[in-house]
């Protein structure tokens, strides 16, 4: 079933609610290259500075520097070193995902590994959050998939929203092999200075063959972006959420003479269909907005509470048939009004995960469709 058909079902998805709440379960520095500048005019009709600069051809750029040096009132601002600094500063702005200037080796602390997490939601949909792509989480993934297989779970939601870049590409590919067909490429690392691309392919049968949803956002970085692209290509997985970080690249820290370092993207990752994932990343098939702070709060709390409380919006009790038909609750509204009169704001509801909710809506819609 193609992802285009899945996307069409989203029209009816908001009408479908998951019936039962599931029980509780048994970020790195931004370093990658900026997407190409947009050529469409700004909404005001006045070109932005970036658009103006992008419109300059080689002759314009050369003439700009020549005229500047010959006519500017302060020649000291146009020395070779100042022009070089301006070039470096401009490149750092224009290529934020490709280059970063580091004060030293210790200037960027190592990110705390994100834990693996899984549970069965609503009694029918498996949920897996890979976390950091390391050996411990790979073993946890195998255990979770084995448990889902024993329960005959055919629908899986793979959450990559806490999976950041790693330098161990072979290990990261192992995660994708659990879902990718044997013998098929997962991603390619392409380095301009290398004589041959490094191709990472699956050498085993997948551990899961059912319906797959993939969740992404701006915290999905590096090889995790390549995994999302591979699963969409090979498994027709529907990617839901927000665009990935656009840092699907291999980075190297190169020393500068004064002790500082240049962190540089030296190779790009390419999807199975041959598309470079750097610097544009992976765009979702089904965009759903959610703040990163809410998501991180939910992930931190889910270990104790499970994901259920953050998926299912709590219904307000209706005290009469008229209130039920009108969609109101006079008793609760009166209590909230009394709180406000006493100077107390109503209690803030817990954060909600609309990305995961939408994935569940699509899964549930498909189940209803297949039964008919």
Buried (B, 14 or more C-beta within 10 A) or exposed (E): EEBEEBBEBBEEBEEBEBEEBBEEBEBBBEBBBBEEEEEEEEEEEEEEEBBEBBEEEEEEEEEEEEEEEEEEEEEEEBEEEEBEEEEEEEBBEBBBBBBBBBEEEEEBEEEEBBBBBBBBBBEBBBBBBBBBBBEEBBEBBEEBBEBBBEEEBBBBBBBBBBBBBBEEBEBBBBBBBBBBEEEBBBBBBBBEEEEEEBBBBBEEEBBBEBBBBBBBBBBBBBBBBBBBBBBBBBBBBBBBBBBBBBBBBBBEEEEEEEEEBBBBBBBBBBBBEEEBBBBBBBEBBBEBEBEEEBBBBBBEBBEEEBBBBBBBEEEEEBEEEEBEEEEBBEBBEEEBEEEEEEEEEEEEEBBBBBBBBBBBBBBBBBBEEEEE
